[in-house]
Amino acid sequence: MELLNGETLFHGGPPIFVPPLGRRGFRDYPVAPLFLSDKKLGRTDWDFEGYCGYWLISDRMKIVLERVDPGAFAFLKCRVELPDGSDGPVHWLCDVVRVLDALDEERSKIRIGVADDGSKVYNSLGVTRLIFKEDAVGAASRFPYEVL
């Protein structure tokens, strides 16, 4: 997917998708993001892929996420255009807005670093074993959440 209307979206703000200051989710944009879906750019039938720190998901993936945990995600509806100018299938940018600090770092096998802002960064490349604190996960155990 290629973003077609970045200049209109980001006019007056950072030229990338970033959450509102101090929280997760999406800023208010003057128009919906418009993506070109073209097989020349790569596979076009993904239900889930990363895009600029967010997830770019299909309409059916959005339905699944809403059923699993309706309050855990923020969505931004996107327009999709095919190479001939016709409308493509609806897609959404998605962000995890409920983040749990649930990793049992002592029992897990993972490399932990520190980001420029002082927050923790987990590196899951290589051999990894994640153990979660049951009391922190609670009812959220139905779905693998992003972990702080």
Secondary structure, DSSP 8 states (H G I E B T S, - for coil): -EES-HHHHHTTS-SS----TTSSS----SS--EEE--GGGS----SEEEETTEEEEEHHHHHHHHHH-TTSEEEEEEEEE-TTS-B---EEEEEE---B--B-TTTSB-EEEE-TTS-EEEE-SSS-B--B-HHHHGGGGGS---B-
